[in-house]
Amino acid sequence: MSVKTSNAFGDITINNNAIAVVAGFNALECYGVVDLVARNAKESFSELFKNQSLTRGVKITSTGNHITVDLNVILKYGVSINAVAESVKSTVKYGVEKFTGMIVDAVNIKVIGVRV
């Protein structure tokens, strides 16, 4: 699936995988985020053979010009989960909106675990 928009110069189509790479990169840049993890066992097995660590644990849902980002993350031990989650939300929202020029409705974060 992809996001479509148009402007004075023509139509623009952005693949959800490209948006997932941007969201994953922005999430990993935040302090306290150690890794992104797969959403389920089937996806985890299929990603063993791919070299796309930035899209692992990222799900993009789009309706019209609105985007929803779901992230599954592992956090660093000892950080405030709420503070890191808010930081990731704002960073990913800003990065995806800047990249696509569209509105990000929500950034949902699921903390899968903590790593020492």
Residue pairs with C-beta under 8 A, 6 or more apart in sequence:
1 16
1 62
2 13
2 14
2 15
2 16
2 62
3 13
3 14
3 16
3 19
3 62
3 65
3 67
3 100
3 102
4 11
4 12
4 13
4 14
5 11
5 12
5 14
5 65
5 100
5 101
5 102
6 12
12 101
14 100
16 60
16 62
17 55
19 60
19 62
19 67
19 69
19 96
19 99
19 100
20 54
20 55
20 58
20 59
20 60
21 52
21 54
21 55
22 95
22 96
22 99
23 58
23 60
23 69
23 71
23 92
23 95
23 96
23 107
24 36
24 53
24 54
24 55
24 56
24 57
24 58
24 71
25 54
25 95
26 88
26 91
26 92
26 94
26 95
26 96
27 33
27 36
27 58
27 71
27 73
27 88
27 91
27 92
28 35
28 36
28 54
29 91
30 84
30 87
30 88
30 91
31 79
31 84
31 87
32 75
32 76
32 79
32 80
32 83
32 84
32 87
33 73
33 74
33 75
33 76
33 84
33 88
34 73
34 74
34 75
34 76
34 115
35 73
35 74
35 115
36 53
36 54
36 56
36 57
36 58
36 71
36 72
36 73
36 74
37 44
37 56
37 57
37 72
37 73
37 74
37 112
37 113
38 44
38 47
38 56
38 57
38 72
39 57
39 59
39 70
39 72
43 56
47 56
57 71
57 72
57 73
57 112
58 69
58 70
58 71
58 72
59 69
59 70
60 67
60 68
60 69
60 70
61 67
61 68
61 70
62 68
65 102
65 103
66 102
66 103
66 104
66 105
67 96
67 100
67 102
67 103
67 104
67 105
68 104
68 105
68 106
68 107
68 108
69 92
69 93
69 96
69 104
69 106
69 107
69 108
70 108
70 110
71 88
71 92
71 107
71 108
71 109
71 110
72 110
72 112
73 88
73 109
73 110
73 111
73 112
74 111
74 112
74 113
74 114
74 115
75 81
75 84
75 111
75 113
75 114
75 115
76 114
76 115
77 114
77 115
77 116
81 111
85 109
85 111
88 107
88 109
89 107
89 109
92 104
92 107
93 104
93 107
96 102
96 104
97 103
97 104
